[in-house]
Amino acid sequence: MGDIRRRGVVALGITALVTPFTLAMGTTTAQAASCTARTGPYQKQVEKFLGRPVDGKQSAADCKAIQAFQTKHSISPNAGLAGPITWGVMDLMNKQKAVGKYPNKAGKCPVNKGRIACVDLTLQLSWIQDGSKLVYGPVAVRTGRDGYETRTGLKKIYLRDIDHVSSLYNVPMPYSQFFDGGQAFHSVGISVWAPPGSHGCVNMTKSDAAKYWSLLRNGDDVSVYGRKPGT
């Protein structure tokens, strides 16, 4: 287990782009910032997403709401500006919501493999299906950022470690299920929408990672396809 663990961790599709302390404690990386009075380029879209009055003009209340969203999802700087990164996260959330309970509508995840975990990098969604039957999900995930992309293709789960610990950062990686050269499903203590992404692993909330752990086994197929925005 030691050699496999080290290989999986060093290949590090495992950790998100956070400090070891942040990953271990589950806190956000964005620090408090002064609220900006500037009107952002995506002001109206952001106002609509947050349920604010849509007038395209920055107000103190608008800034406070935007800043809270940015802090929650580790968007930096978090000064309340309705910029492209903030809108990008919101736009992705809208697209994920629109999928509903039909994540494999386009048929890109194989339906002839029995039980399989699917990962749509384009929409940052994952789900488990059995044939054409949806078993669990879809759920939002956080995959590899530019330069550390989660690799596409058909793979198999080869190692499961519910209490995996990184020998590189000495931080926990709960519910790890490895499927490709160190890349794995596992839970993180930050938002799964936090930009720019992981170092290759498929980050999940604790509840989703625990459910995946209960449903999947060694040898189960994993299909990864698409392309994460910004990579």
Buried (B, 14 or more C-beta within 10 A) or exposed (E): EEEEBBBBBEBBBBBBBBBEEBBBEEBBBBEEBEBBEBBBEBBBBBBBBBEBEBEBEBBEEBBEBBBEBBBBBBBBBBBBBBBEBBBBBBBBBEBBEEBEEEBBEEEEBBBEBEBBBBBBBEBBBBBBBBEEEBBBBBBBBBBBBEEBBBBBEBBBBBBBBEEBBBEEBEBBBBBBBBBBBBBBBBBBBBBBBBBBBBBBBBBBBBEBBBBBBEBBEEEBBBBBBBEBBEB
